[in-house]
Amino acid sequence: MNRFEFATAQRIIFGRGVVRELGAVCGTFGQRTLLVTGSRPQAVTGLLPHVALHSISGEPTTADIERGVALARQHAADVIVSIGGGSVVDAGKAIAAMVTQPADLICYIEVIGEGKPLETAPLPFIAVPTTAGTGAEATRNAVLASAEHRVKASLRHASMLPRVALIDPELAVDVPPHVTAASGMDALTQCLEAYVCSRAQPMTDALCLDGIQRAARSLERAFQSGHDLDAREDMALCALNSGIALANAGLGAVHGFAAPIGGMFHAPHGAVCAALLAPVWEANSKRVTQRAKFDEIDSKLGGDAVAWLHGLTERLHIPKLGAWGIQAGDLDEIARKAAAASSMKANPVDLGHAELVTILLAAL
């Protein structure tokens, strides 16, 4: 067994209606709050003391973080709260980290910056996810887009794990079906990739298997009926499990592809992962020699995981990559960039350039 470590959010509060506890939880950290939301803010400001609001639209950019840091400092915020999808949670996580740092973001961000470790502890950060997707409420990094560099890069440090992850499945009931589908497929992807990746370990394996089983029985139900709270609860747990798992084990080729695609095109992360999951799983399944875990997933997904994943992709009406402006002429560059992505390093098999292009063609 490989040496492993395990860390997650300092406190996890999970259950229907727990959002009503947000004010009390927030008050334990201070009385001045920066609330980070998406383009459609949740009506929670009345639960929080002395709120300043920072809204982002779409996936967070480095500029969004810099504006949020300036606002948090101006407001003298004691605590940062994010309520929204994975992008909003990542934005709040990055703002909480950067408010206390002595240098600019470029000194700490990976790939486009110096990638230095954080020098001081972040402000307390509370994550309240409203979609069941990235599991960002339990991860130690924030993925940020740089328009200047046409790439996504992470701000990453163990201290960025949220102080509190408050997860209320009821917050997802009005999420549109296409968002439910894409985010749910992302959570499923993360459980599958973390389960078979080269850095998998017993604690994350247990979480992944539980998440896979929950998604298998509930993702389509949540897609078809957003107010099915049993299904929403299953998917919220799947997403949480996937975030804990990826933070402690790793991912694979799907997310290796998603990193450059997200930087090169205006393509939602969840939708990209959803389109690539079945082709990547098929390619890995053909090449892997240690088959025990792949056989286990076959048994849990109708006897043939590849066929099941292709069928699920169709039933959820997942758009092909071409829907986001990706063309055949882009695939060579995407494959080259994906091969160098950090997630690709944990993929269970070493996929060559031709195999990577073949996967992209299948998803195009």
C-alpha positions in Angstrom: 0.0 0.0 0.0 1.3 3.5 -0.9 1.9 6.0 1.8 -1.1 8.3 2.0 -2.4 11.4 3.8 -6.0 12.4 4.4 -7.4 15.9 5.1 -10.7 17.6 4.5 -12.9 20.5 5.5 -12.5 21.2 9.3 -16.2 20.8 9.8 -18.9 19.3 7.6 -22.6 20.1 8.2 -24.9 18.1 5.9 -28.7 17.8 5.8 -31.9 19.2 4.5 -32.5 22.7 5.8 -29.1 23.2 7.4 -28.7 26.5 5.5 -30.7 28.1 8.3 -27.7 27.5 10.5 -25.5 29.6 8.4 -25.8 32.8 10.4 -24.9 31.1 13.7 -22.0 29.3 12.1 -20.7 32.4 10.5 -21.0 34.4 13.7 -18.4 32.1 15.4 -15.7 33.6 13.1 -16.7 37.3 13.4 -19.3 39.9 12.5 -18.2 41.2 9.1 -18.9 39.0 6.2 -18.0 39.0 2.5 -20.6 36.9 0.7 -19.5 35.6 -2.7 -22.4 34.6 -5.0 -23.1 33.8 -8.6 -25.2 35.8 -11.1 -28.4 34.7 -9.2 -27.7 35.3 -5.5 -29.4 33.1 -3.0 -31.7 35.0 -0.6 -29.5 34.5 2.5 -28.1 37.9 3.2 -30.6 38.2 6.1 -28.9 35.3 7.8 -25.5 37.0 7.9 -24.1 39.9 9.8 -22.7 43.0 8.2 -22.6 41.7 4.6 -20.7 43.0 1.6 -21.7 41.2 -1.6 -19.3 40.1 -4.4 -21.0 38.5 -7.4 -19.2 36.7 -10.2 -20.7 35.5 -13.5 -19.3 32.3 -14.9 -16.1 30.6 -13.9 -13.8 32.8 -11.8 -11.0 34.7 -13.3 -7.9 36.1 -11.7 -9.5 39.6 -12.1 -12.6 38.4 -10.1 -10.3 37.4 -7.3 -8.4 40.6 -7.2 -11.7 42.6 -7.1 -13.0 40.4 -4.3 -9.8 40.7 -2.3 -10.0 44.5 -2.6 -13.6 44.5 -1.4 -12.9 42.2 1.5 -10.1 44.4 2.7 -12.2 47.5 2.3 -15.1 45.9 4.2 -12.6 44.6 6.9 -14.2 41.2 6.5 -13.7 38.6 9.3 -15.1 35.7 7.3 -15.7 34.8 3.6 -18.8 32.9 2.7 -19.5 31.4 -0.8 -23.0 30.2 -1.7 -23.3 28.9 -5.2 -21.8 26.4 -7.6 -18.3 25.1 -7.8 -17.1 28.3 -9.5 -18.4 30.5 -6.7 -17.0 28.2 -4.0 -13.6 28.3 -5.7 -13.8 32.1 -5.9 -14.5 32.5 -2.2 -11.8 30.1 -1.4 -9.2 32.1 -3.4 -10.4 35.4 -2.0 -10.1 34.1 1.6 -6.6 32.9 0.9 -5.4 36.1 -0.8 -6.8 38.7 1.6 -4.1 37.8 4.2 -1.1 37.4 1.8 1.6 40.0 1.6 2.2 39.6 -2.1 -0.1 39.6 -5.2 -1.9 36.6 -6.6 0.7 36.0 -9.4 3.2 35.0 -6.7 1.2 32.1 -5.5 -0.8 30.8 -8.5 0.5 27.8 -10.4 1.4 27.6 -14.1 1.0 31.3 -14.9 2.7 32.5 -11.7 5.5 31.6 -9.3 3.5 28.9 -7.5 4.9 29.8 -4.1 3.2 28.4 -1.0 0.9 30.7 0.9 2.7 32.7 3.6 -0.1 33.3 6.1 -3.3 31.5 7.0 -6.4 32.4 5.0 -9.4 34.1 6.5 -12.0 31.7 7.7 -14.0 30.4 4.7 -17.4 28.8 4.7 -18.6 26.9 1.6 -22.3 26.5 0.8 -22.7 24.6 -2.5 -25.9 24.9 -4.4 -25.0 22.4 -7.2 -23.8 18.8 -6.8 -20.7 18.8 -9.0 -17.1 19.8 -8.3 -17.0 19.0 -4.6 -15.1 22.3 -4.1 -16.5 22.5 -0.6 -13.9 19.8 0.3 -10.9 20.6 -1.8 -7.7 22.5 -1.1 -7.4 24.4 -4.4 -9.2 27.0 -6.5 -9.3 26.8 -10.2 -9.0 30.3 -11.8 -9.1 31.4 -15.5 -6.6 33.8 -16.9 -8.0 35.6 -20.0 -4.5 36.9 -20.8 -2.9 33.4 -20.8 -5.9 31.5 -22.2 -5.4 28.9 -19.5 -6.8 27.8 -16.1 -4.5 27.5 -13.2 -4.8 26.6 -9.5 -4.2 28.5 -6.4 -3.4 25.6 -4.0 -2.5 25.1 -0.4 -3.6 22.7 2.4 -4.7 25.7 4.5 -7.3 26.5 1.8 -9.6 23.7 2.9 -12.8 25.3 4.1 -13.3 25.8 7.8 -16.9 24.8 7.3 -18.7 23.0 4.5 -22.4 23.5 4.9 -24.3 21.3 2.5 -28.0 21.6 2.1 -29.6 19.4 -0.7 -32.7 21.6 -0.7 -30.6 24.4 -2.3 -30.4 22.4 -5.5 -34.1 21.9 -6.2 -34.3 24.8 -8.7 -31.1 24.0 -10.5 -32.0 23.6 -14.3 -31.8 20.1 -15.7 -28.8 20.7 -18.0 -26.8 22.0 -15.0 -27.9 19.1 -12.9 -26.7 16.8 -15.7 -23.3 18.4 -16.2 -22.5 18.9 -12.6 -23.7 15.4 -11.6 -21.6 13.9 -14.3 -18.6 15.9 -13.0 -19.2 14.4 -9.5 -19.5 10.9 -10.9 -16.3 11.5 -13.0 -14.4 12.5 -9.9 -15.5 9.5 -8.0 -14.6 7.2 -10.9 -11.2 8.8 -11.6 -10.2 9.0 -8.0 -11.1 5.3 -7.5 -8.8 4.0 -10.3 -6.1 6.6 -10.2 -2.5 5.8 -9.4 -2.7 7.6 -6.0 -5.9 5.9 -4.8 -6.0 4.8 -1.2 -8.4 2.9 1.1 -10.1 5.9 2.6 -10.9 7.6 -0.7 -11.8 4.2 -2.2 -14.7 3.9 0.2 -16.0 7.4 -0.5 -15.7 6.9 -4.2 -17.7 3.6 -4.2 -20.4 5.2 -2.1 -20.6 8.2 -4.5 -20.7 6.0 -7.6 -23.6 4.0 -6.2 -25.5 7.2 -5.3 -25.0 8.7 -8.7 -26.0 5.5 -10.5 -29.4 5.4 -8.7 -30.1 9.2 -8.5 -28.5 11.3 -11.2 -31.2 10.6 -13.8 -33.9 11.1 -11.1 -32.5 14.5 -10.2 -32.3 15.4 -13.8 -35.9 14.4 -14.5 -37.3 15.8 -11.3 -35.4 18.6 -9.6 -37.6 18.5 -6.5 -36.9 14.8 -5.8 -35.1 15.5 -2.5 -33.9 11.9 -2.0 -32.1 12.1 -5.4 -30.8 15.6 -4.6 -29.5 14.3 -1.3 -27.7 11.4 -3.0 -26.1 13.7 -5.5 -25.0 16.2 -2.8 -23.2 13.3 -1.0 -21.7 12.1 -4.3 -20.3 15.5 -4.9 -18.9 15.9 -1.4 -17.4 12.4 -1.6 -15.8 13.2 -4.9 -14.3 16.4 -3.6 -12.8 14.7 -0.6 -11.5 11.9 -2.8 -9.8 14.1 -5.4 -8.2 16.3 -2.8 -6.6 13.2 -1.2 -6.0 10.9 -4.2 -6.1 12.6 -7.5 -8.0 12.4 -10.8 -7.2 11.3 -14.3 -7.4 11.9 -18.1 -10.9 13.5 -18.1 -9.7 16.3 -15.9 -6.4 16.3 -17.7 -8.3 17.3 -20.8 -10.7 19.6 -19.0 -7.9 21.9 -17.9 -6.7 23.1 -21.3 -10.1 23.0 -22.8 -11.4 25.3 -20.1 -8.6 27.7 -20.8 -8.9 27.7 -24.5 -12.7 27.8 -24.9 -15.7 29.2 -23.1 -16.8 25.7 -22.2 -18.4 24.9 -18.8 -16.1 22.5 -16.8 -18.9 20.0 -15.9 -20.2 19.8 -19.5 -16.6 19.1 -20.8 -16.1 16.3 -18.2 -19.5 14.9 -19.0 -18.7 14.6 -22.7 -15.3 13.0 -22.1 -16.2 10.5 -19.3 -17.3 7.6 -21.5 -14.6 7.9 -24.1 -11.9 8.2 -21.5 -13.2 5.3 -19.4 -13.4 3.2 -22.6 -9.8 4.0 -23.5 -8.5 3.3 -20.0 -10.5 0.0 -19.7 -9.0 -1.3 -22.9 -5.4 -0.6 -21.8 -5.4 -1.3 -18.0 -3.8 -4.5 -16.9 -4.7 -4.5 -13.2 -8.5 -4.9 -13.8 -9.9 -5.5 -10.4 -11.2 -2.0 -9.9 -12.5 -1.8 -13.4 -14.3 -5.1 -13.0 -15.8 -3.8 -9.8 -17.2 -0.7 -11.6 -18.6 -3.0 -14.3 -20.5 -4.9 -11.7 -21.9 -1.7 -10.2 -22.9 -0.2 -13.5 -25.0 -2.8 -15.2 -22.2 -5.3 -16.0 -20.6 -3.0 -18.7 -19.5 0.4 -17.4 -18.5 1.6 -20.9 -21.9 0.9 -22.3 -23.7 2.3 -19.2 -21.7 5.6 -19.3 -22.4 6.1 -23.0 -26.1 5.4 -22.5 -26.2 7.8 -19.5 -24.5 10.5 -21.5 -27.2 10.2 -24.2 -30.1 10.1 -21.7 -28.9 13.3 -20.0 -28.6 15.0 -23.4 -24.9 15.9 -22.8 -23.7 18.1 -25.7 -20.6 17.1 -27.6 -17.4 19.1 -27.4 -18.2 20.7 -30.7 -21.1 22.6 -29.1 -18.4 24.7 -27.4 -16.6 25.7 -30.6 -14.0 23.0 -30.5 -13.0 21.7 -33.9 -10.9 18.9 -35.3 -8.1 21.3 -35.9 -7.9 22.1 -32.2 -7.4 18.5 -31.0 -3.7 18.2 -31.5 -3.0 21.2 -29.3 -5.5 20.1 -26.7 -3.9 16.6 -26.6 -0.4 18.1 -26.2 -1.5 20.4 -23.3 -3.6 17.7 -21.7 -0.5 15.3 -21.6 1.3 17.9 -19.4 -1.7 18.5 -17.1 -1.3 17.5 -13.4 -4.4 15.4 -13.4 -3.1 13.3 -16.3 -0.2 12.2 -14.2 -2.5 10.1 -12.0 -4.4 8.4 -14.8 -4.2 4.6 -14.4 -2.5 4.1 -17.8 -0.1 6.2 -19.8 -2.1 7.3 -22.8 -0.1 8.3 -25.9 -0.7 11.3 -28.1 -2.6 9.3 -30.7 -4.9 7.8 -28.0 -5.6 11.2 -26.6 -6.6 12.5 -30.0 -8.8 9.5 -30.5 -10.6 10.2 -27.3 -11.2 13.8 -28.3 -12.6 12.7 -31.7 -15.0 10.4 -30.0 -16.3 13.3 -27.8 -16.3 15.9 -30.6 
